[in-house]
Amino acid sequence: MKRQNLTQEAKKVMWATMAMSVLMTTPCFAGSLMSTSMVQAQTEMVPAAPISESDFIVSGNNSVTAENGDNSILTIWSRIGYAAHNLSPYYSFVNGDSLITARGITFGNTKAEVMEKYGNREAKPYDSASDPWYQKMISDGAADAYTFAASVSAVEYFTKPYGMRFHFDQQDKLTGIIYFRDYNRNDESTGAVKPNEGYYYYVTTDIYDNDSQSMLHKGEVTLDSDRELYNMALEKDRYPFGLMADPVGDMKIANVTDNAFTVYYEAWPGIEQESYYNEATAWKESFHSDNDKWVADGSLTASDVYWVVNDSDTFTIYAKYDNMNWETGAVTGHYTEIKTYKRIQ
């Protein structure tokens, strides 16, 4: 396939966008987590109460209360540069010897007790392979990351722009809490974030080990239009893990609605650039939303392959696969291919 040459203006836009992504870090308050046992979900339905700034005030013995007189996570964010008017999403993994939320929830409480205080919400299975914030913890070497990897379910509450995500073990006991602020999502997070229409370029491939629940390989960011450099990066990041070197490099997203969009893929080599993404003739694929993910039409749920729109100009494709020794046919690992794309115009 053909690697298009970017205009200088498009390159500037891409590099500026990437720079913002690199600079956006995750505040992470270190400490220990607890895990323990099982109850049935409550039978009485409790309406979900809105999440507000007051929910970001905590008590107990933890790094938030040790650093702030007002016990507010938002105060810490403001102090380290995450101003309230900044639209980038920020997350904190708040841990410690003891943590009590503004509504009286602490580690070891049951899922039913959390819902009694915060309202009924669907508890979704947790998959660390599709959680970019868990992967951020891994790349930063955060000691508590593996506690989140051991979560089997999570319940999330969101009222724009504030949210909380509660993590539970196999016994439905609370093991960790994530606080976040995200202006890019809709209230109550009822659907997947929508991508912007436009042209997208391949950026990188990461490989996640599903067995050890850890990042196996962080790929090289590939923004250069030089074909040789592009191929070298692809071979290094993909060949050793049983993948073809050349993924779909470029694509166009169009016809975006709240619940669907269409992807038009790049033309095959030899076809004139003017005919790229011709909606009448291009290879295309339609997608629909599945909670916070996007899946191709024909797939009922996001199981082994799905898309996550990180923000309106960046998305990631997650694809689980078995890595095989092609000489013996033996399966040598269970991995997830994580491909990131960014909008260039």
C-alpha positions in Angstrom: 0.0 0.0 0.0 1.0 3.6 -0.6 2.3 5.9 2.1 1.1 9.4 1.2 3.3 12.4 1.5 1.9 14.9 4.0 1.8 18.6 3.3 4.0 20.7 5.6 0.8 22.2 7.1 -0.6 18.7 7.8 2.7 17.6 9.4 2.6 20.6 11.7 -0.9 19.8 12.8 0.0 16.1 13.4 3.1 16.9 15.4 1.3 19.5 17.5 -1.5 17.0 18.2 1.1 14.3 19.1 3.0 16.7 21.3 -0.2 17.4 23.3 -0.8 13.6 23.7 2.7 13.0 25.0 2.6 15.9 27.4 -0.7 14.7 28.9 0.3 12.6 31.9 -1.7 10.8 34.6 -1.5 11.9 38.2 -1.2 8.7 40.3 -1.2 8.7 44.0 0.8 5.8 45.3 -0.1 3.4 48.1 -1.4 0.0 48.9 -4.8 -1.6 47.9 -6.9 -4.2 49.5 -9.0 -7.0 48.0 -11.5 -9.4 49.5 -15.4 -11.3 49.0 -18.9 -11.8 47.4 -22.5 -10.6 47.7 -25.5 -10.6 45.6 -26.4 -7.3 43.9 -29.0 -5.3 45.7 -32.6 -5.8 44.7 -33.8 -2.3 45.3 -33.2 0.1 42.4 -31.4 3.3 43.4 -31.3 6.1 40.9 -27.7 7.2 40.0 -26.9 10.5 41.7 -24.8 13.1 39.7 -21.1 13.2 40.2 -19.8 16.7 41.2 -16.8 18.5 42.5 -17.8 17.6 46.1 -17.2 13.9 45.2 -13.5 14.6 44.7 -13.1 15.3 48.4 -11.8 12.3 50.3 -10.8 11.4 53.8 -8.6 8.7 55.5 -4.8 8.2 55.4 -3.7 8.6 51.8 -1.5 10.9 49.7 -4.4 13.2 48.9 -5.1 14.0 52.6 -1.4 14.2 53.3 -0.9 16.9 50.7 -4.0 19.0 50.9 -5.7 20.8 53.7 -9.0 20.7 51.9 -8.6 16.9 51.0 -9.6 17.6 47.4 -8.2 15.8 44.4 -9.1 18.8 42.2 -6.8 21.0 44.3 -3.9 18.7 43.6 -4.7 18.7 39.9 -4.7 22.5 39.9 -1.5 22.7 41.8 0.4 20.5 39.3 -1.0 22.3 36.3 -4.2 20.5 35.5 -6.3 23.7 35.4 -10.1 23.4 35.5 -10.4 25.1 32.1 -8.1 22.6 30.4 -10.2 20.3 28.2 -7.8 17.4 28.2 -9.0 14.4 30.3 -7.2 13.7 33.6 -7.3 10.6 35.7 -6.1 9.8 39.2 -5.7 6.3 40.7 -6.2 7.2 44.4 -4.8 4.6 46.8 -3.5 4.6 50.3 -3.5 3.0 53.7 -7.2 4.1 53.9 -9.5 6.0 51.6 -13.0 7.1 52.3 -15.0 8.7 49.5 -17.3 11.7 50.1 -20.2 9.3 50.3 -18.6 7.0 52.8 -17.3 4.2 50.6 -13.9 2.5 51.3 -11.9 -0.4 50.1 -13.5 -3.7 50.9 -17.1 -2.4 50.5 -19.3 -4.5 48.3 -20.6 -3.6 44.9 -24.1 -3.5 46.4 -22.9 -1.0 49.0 -21.3 1.2 46.3 -24.6 1.2 44.3 -26.5 2.0 47.4 -24.5 5.3 47.8 -24.0 6.2 44.1 -27.0 4.5 42.3 -27.6 1.5 40.2 -25.3 1.1 37.2 -24.4 -1.8 35.0 -21.3 -3.6 36.2 -19.2 -4.2 33.1 -16.5 -6.9 32.8 -13.0 -5.3 33.1 -10.3 -5.9 30.5 -7.0 -4.2 31.3 -5.9 -4.7 27.7 -8.5 -2.1 26.6 -7.8 0.3 29.4 -5.3 3.0 28.3 -5.0 4.3 31.9 -4.0 0.9 33.2 -1.4 0.7 30.4 -0.2 4.2 31.4 0.3 2.9 34.9 2.3 0.0 33.5 4.5 2.2 31.4 5.2 4.5 34.3 6.1 1.5 36.5 3.3 2.2 39.0 3.4 -0.6 41.6 -0.4 -0.7 42.1 -1.2 -1.3 38.4 -1.5 -5.1 38.9 -4.2 -4.6 41.4 -6.3 -3.0 38.7 -5.4 -5.8 36.3 -6.8 -8.3 38.8 -10.2 -6.5 38.7 -13.0 -8.6 37.1 -15.6 -5.9 36.9 -16.1 -2.1 37.1 -18.9 0.3 37.7 -18.6 3.8 36.4 -20.5 7.0 37.2 -20.2 10.2 35.1 -21.8 13.6 35.0 -19.9 15.8 32.6 -17.1 16.5 33.2 -16.6 14.5 36.4 -16.6 10.8 36.8 -15.6 7.9 39.1 -14.9 4.2 38.3 -15.1 1.6 41.0 -13.1 -1.7 40.5 -14.1 -5.0 42.0 -12.6 -8.4 42.5 -14.2 -11.9 42.0 -16.0 -11.6 45.3 -17.5 -8.2 44.3 -15.4 -6.3 46.9 -14.0 -2.9 46.1 -10.3 -2.9 45.3 -9.6 0.5 43.7 -11.2 3.8 42.6 -10.4 6.0 39.6 -11.4 9.6 39.6 -11.4 11.5 36.3 -12.5 14.6 34.5 -13.4 14.4 30.8 -15.0 17.2 28.8 -15.1 15.1 25.6 -17.8 12.7 26.8 -21.5 12.9 27.1 -23.4 12.9 30.4 -23.7 9.5 32.0 -21.4 8.0 29.4 -24.3 6.3 27.7 -22.4 5.8 24.4 -19.0 5.6 22.8 -17.1 8.8 22.1 -17.6 9.8 18.5 -14.7 10.3 16.1 -14.4 13.4 14.0 -14.8 12.9 10.3 -11.6 13.2 8.3 -8.4 11.4 7.2 -6.4 9.3 9.7 -2.9 8.0 9.7 -1.4 5.0 11.4 0.8 6.0 14.4 2.0 3.0 16.3 1.4 -0.7 17.4 1.7 -1.8 21.0 1.5 -5.5 22.0 -0.2 -6.5 25.2 0.3 -9.9 26.8 -3.2 -11.2 27.9 -1.6 -14.0 30.0 0.6 -11.9 32.2 -1.7 -8.8 31.8 1.2 -6.6 31.1 2.4 -4.5 28.1 4.8 -6.7 26.2 6.1 -4.1 23.7 5.6 -0.4 23.2 5.8 0.4 19.5 7.7 3.2 17.8 5.7 6.3 16.9 5.7 6.4 13.1 4.8 9.8 11.7 7.5 10.1 9.0 6.2 9.8 5.4 9.5 8.2 4.3 8.5 4.7 3.2 11.8 3.0 4.3 11.6 4.4 7.8 7.9 3.5 8.0 8.6 -0.1 6.9 11.5 -0.5 9.4 9.3 0.6 12.3 6.5 -1.8 11.3 8.8 -4.7 11.0 10.4 -4.1 14.4 7.1 -3.6 16.1 5.1 -6.4 14.4 7.2 -9.2 12.9 8.5 -10.5 16.3 5.0 -10.9 17.5 3.5 -12.9 14.7 1.9 -10.0 12.8 2.2 -8.9 9.2 4.5 -5.9 8.8 2.0 -3.7 6.9 -1.3 -2.9 8.6 -3.9 -0.6 7.0 -2.0 2.6 7.1 -4.4 5.3 6.2 -8.2 5.6 6.2 -11.1 8.1 6.0 -13.9 8.2 8.6 -17.2 9.6 7.3 -21.0 9.5 7.9 -20.6 9.9 11.7 -23.7 9.8 13.8 -24.3 9.1 17.5 -24.4 5.4 16.9 -22.5 4.7 13.6 -19.8 5.7 11.2 -18.2 4.4 8.0 -14.5 3.8 7.3 -13.1 4.1 3.8 -9.7 2.4 3.5 -6.7 3.6 1.4 -6.4 2.5 -2.2 -4.1 -0.3 -3.4 -0.7 0.6 -4.9 -0.8 1.8 -8.4 -4.1 3.6 -8.1 -3.9 7.4 -8.6 -4.1 9.4 -5.4 -7.1 11.3 -6.6 -9.2 8.1 -6.3 -8.2 7.4 -2.7 -11.2 7.0 -0.5 -13.7 7.3 -3.4 -16.9 6.5 -1.5 -18.3 4.8 -4.6 -15.5 2.3 -5.1 -13.3 2.1 -2.0 -13.1 -0.8 0.4 -15.3 0.3 3.3 -16.6 -1.0 6.6 -19.5 0.2 8.8 -19.3 0.4 12.6 -21.9 0.7 15.4 -21.5 1.6 19.0 -21.4 -1.0 21.8 -21.5 0.8 25.1 -18.1 2.7 25.1 -16.6 0.8 22.1 -17.2 0.5 18.4 -17.6 -2.8 16.6 -17.9 -3.6 12.9 -21.4 -4.4 11.6 -22.0 -8.1 11.7 -20.4 -8.3 15.2 -23.0 -8.2 17.9 -20.6 -7.3 20.7 -17.0 -6.1 21.3 -15.3 -9.3 22.0 -12.0 -10.0 20.2 -11.8 -6.9 17.9 -13.1 -3.4 18.7 -12.3 0.3 18.4 -12.0 2.8 21.2 -12.1 6.5 20.4 -9.7 8.1 22.9 -10.7 11.6 21.9 -12.4 13.0 18.8 -9.1 12.9 16.8 -7.5 9.7 18.1 -8.7 6.1 18.1 -7.2 2.7 19.0 -8.0 -0.7 17.5 -7.8 -3.6 19.9 -7.5 -7.1 18.3 -6.9 -10.3 20.4 -5.0 -13.1 18.7 -2.9 -16.2 19.4 0.8 -15.9 18.6 1.9 -19.1 16.9 5.2 -20.9 16.0 4.6 -21.3 12.3 7.0 -24.3 12.1 5.4 -26.3 14.9 1.9 -24.8 14.9 2.1 -24.4 18.7 0.5 -21.4 20.4 3.3 -19.4 22.1 1.2 -16.6 23.5 -2.1 -14.8 23.8 -1.7 -11.2 22.8 -3.7 -8.1 22.0 -2.6 -6.0 19.0 -3.1 -2.3 19.9 -3.0 0.1 16.9 -3.3 3.8 17.3 -4.4 6.3 14.5 -4.6 10.1 14.5 -6.6 12.5 12.4 -4.4 14.6 10.1 -7.0 16.8 8.4 
